[in-house]
Amino acid sequence: MKIIETLEKLGEIQGGSLVPTMGALHEGHASLIRAGAASDRPVLVTLFVNPTQFAPNEDFAKYPRTLDADLKIAEAAGASAVFVPSIEAIYPGGLANAASLAAQFSLPPIATAPRLEDAVRPTHFGGVCLVVSRLFDLCQPSLAYFGEKDFQQLRVITQMVEENSNRWKSLKIIPCATIREPDGLAMSSRNRYLDPSQRIAALGISRALQSVAHCSNVANGEALMRKILDQHGLETQYAVIRSEKTLCAPESGVKSARALIAAKLGAIRLIDNAIVGISTPNG
């Protein structure tokens, strides 16, 4: 496995499968790398903690950096190369300029209309789209793999690529299922910060999602999720049932949608989602 730190070396692995990450790799990331390796293309994993997607009050400085462990996980999962760029390589114009570009980024509707992550973290998707578009331009992948745990992010990136088909002509976004711990908690780089009591409380998120695997209607399902989150001592930011396509209210007559949750335990913020079957979507 190659370790690439400079832009000049990226040309050696363009056109393959890309797995963009912020490091702190776990089995969820490894599953993306294995999926990329199964495509019979070289797999490039990027490790870059992107400053432009963090608001000033968020945890950029504390975000885990575990490079040695990340390299071992990437190699074991089948990565052909790992790109570990500096901030200067990704943002040659400097961070102030990058922040300005992120704020001005022309976002697809799904990044602004649902009032989910876009409402709670209003600067987030500008930074995400800026860095992902930069990585797509630099790495020129044919396939790019993203997990469904960050479901709105997955949909935002998919829509961004669809709207820029002339820029990334052959690129296809491949969604991959959320990987969970044996008890149901979605794997996340932030799980390592949960103390034992918080770890137990965090299970309220997956239990809330399981409770609406089948529900009578949207209003009842959302109320049930909020009740379960409250019972587990979680601070709910949103617990909603939305259209998988638009992430807005489900269309009339649709029997399947997506339940999405964001909740906090102290300073630790967790998100998760799952498919839900509904009997009367607008009831």
N, C-alpha and C positions, 0 to 999 in steps of 0.2 A: 504494500500500500504506500502510495506517494503522499508526502506532506507538502502542500503548495502554499507558499506565503506571499508570492509576488504575482502580479497580473500577467507577466510575460510567460509564465509556465502554464497558464490556464488553457492556452491553445492546444496543448497536448491531449486534453480530455473533453473538448467541446463536442456537442452532439449526442451526449449520452443521457443518463438518468441523473436528476438533481434532487437532493434531499436538503433543503435549507433548514438550518437549526440555529438556535442561540446557545448550543452547547448544553452542559449539564445533562448529558444523554442518559436515557433509561430504556427499558424494554419497548416502550412505545416508539421511540426513535429507531431502535434496532429493527422493529417490524417494518418501518418504512424503507430502511436500507435493504432488508431482505427482499421486499417487494420490488425494489429497483433492480436488485441483482437478478431476480427472476425474469426480467425483461431481456436478458442476454445483451445488455448494453453496459458499458463501464458506468459505475456509480460514483458520483462526486457528492460528498457531504460538505456543507459549509458550516463553519463554527464562527458565529459573529453575534455578539451581544449588541443589538442595534440601539444606539442612544436616541434616535429620533422618534421611536415609538413609545418612549417613556415620558410621562408628564413630570414636572419638577418634584411633585410630591410622591412619586412612585419609586420602585425599588431597583433602579438601574445599578446603583453602586453596590447593592447587596446581592444582586442576582448572582447565583453560583457560577463560578468559573472552575471547571474541573478538567483541564485540557488533557492531562495524562490518562485519566480514566476514560475520557471521551474517545481518544485515539484507539484505545484497546477495544472499546465497544464497537466502534465503527469498523475496525479491521475484522473482528470476529463475525460481524453481521454481513460482511462481504463488500465493504467499500473498496473501490479501486484507488481513490484518492480523497484527501481531506484538504479543503481550502480554509486556511486560517488567516484571513486578511487583517490588516491594521485598519483603524478608523480612517487614516489618511488614504488608504487604497480605495476604500469604498466611497469616501467623500473627499475627493481631492481639493474641493473648493473650501473646505473647512466646515466645522460643525455649525457655525452660525448660518452659513449659506445653506447647509443641508436642512436645518430647522425651518428656514424660510421656504425652501422648495417643498418640504413636507406639508407646511401650512397651506401652500398654494396648489397642492396636487389635485388634479381633476379626478375626483373619486366617482366610482360607479354608484348608481342609486342604492344598491344594497348596503353600501357603507354609510349611508346617511338617513335613509327612510325608516328602518325598523325601530329605532330608538332603543337599542339594546346596548351592545358595547359602544356604539357611536354616541349614546347619550351619557353613559357612565364615564367613558374615556374619550372625550371629543377630539383629542389630537392624535389618538392612537393609529387609526387607519391611514392617515396621511403618511406617518412614518413607516408603517408596514408596507404600503404600496411603493413608497420611494425605494426602500432597501430591496424589496423583492424584484422590482423592475430593474434595478441596478444589477442584481445578481443574474437575472435572466439575460440582460445585455452582455454581461461579462462571460457567462458560462455557456450561453447558447445551447441549452438542453433541448432534447426532443421530448422528454417526459419530465415532469416535476411532481413529487409526491408530498402530499400534505395530509395530516391526520384530521379526522372528523371531530375530535374533541374541541378544537377551536373552530366551531362550525361556521360562525359568521365570517371569520377570517378566510376559511376555505371558499365560501361563496363569493366573498369580495375579490379574492385573487382570481377565481375562475371567471368572474364577470369582467375583471380588468383585462384578462387575456383575450376573452371573446371580443371586447371592444377595441382591442389593439391587434387584430389579426394580421395586419400588414407589418407590424413591428416584430411579432414573434410568429412567423408564418406556420411553422411546423410543430409548435409547442402544444402539448396536451397535458392538462392537469389531472392527476390521478388521485382520487380520494381514497383514504385508507381508514378502516374501522378503528375506533377508540380501543386502546388496550387497557385492561383493568387489573387491579390487584385481585387476589382470590376472594376478598370480601366485597368486591364491587366498586371500590373507589377508583376513579379514573386516574391513571398514572400522570403525574405532573412533576416538573422540576421543583415546584414549590412545596410538594408534599414533605420534603425533608425538613422543612421548618416547623411542621406540626408536632406539638408535644403529645404525650400519650392520650391525654384527655381530649385534645383537639382532634386527634386522629380518629377517635371514636365518634366524636360529634360530626366530623366531616362525612361520615357514612349517611347522614341525613340527606345529602344531595342525591346519591344513587338510589336511596330508598324512596325519595320523593319522585324521581323519574320512574322507578319501577311501579309506583302506585298508579301512574297514568298510562301504563302500557296499553290499557283499554279503558276509555272513560266515556261517559254519556254525552258530555259536551265540553266546550272550551272553558266556559266560566267555572263549572264544577271542578274540572281538572286543575285549573290554575289555583283555585281556592284550596284544594287538597294539597297541592305541592307546597304552598305557603304555610299551611298548617303544620306539615311534617317538618319543614325547615325550622319553624318557630320552636317546635317541640325539641329539636336538637340544639337549640341555642345558637342558630346561625342567623347572621344579619343578612337578610335577603335584599339584593339589589334588583333582581328581576327573576320571576319564575312564570314563564309564559308558554303558550302553545301557539305556534306560528306555521304558516305555509313554508314548506321546505324550499320552494323556489324563490320566494320574495322575502321571507322572514317577516312579512306583515300578516294581518289577520288571515286565517285560512279561507279559501274561496268556498262559496256555497256548494254543498254536495260532496266536498272532498272528505274521504274517510280516513286518510292518513296525513299526519302532520309531524312537526318536530317540537318536542318540549325542550326548552332551554332555560338553564339556571345559572345565575352568578350570585355567589354568597361569600361572606367574609367570616373568618374566625379571628378576631383581633385584627392584626395588620395583614393577615394572610388571606389572599383572595383566590377563590377557586371557581372554575366554570366547568359545566358538563352539559350534555344533551343526549336525547334519545328519540327514536321514532315512537309515535303514539298513534293508536287507533281511536277514532272518535265516531260516535254514533250520529250525532247531529252537530256538525262543526260550528254552526252559528247560533246554537241554542243557548 
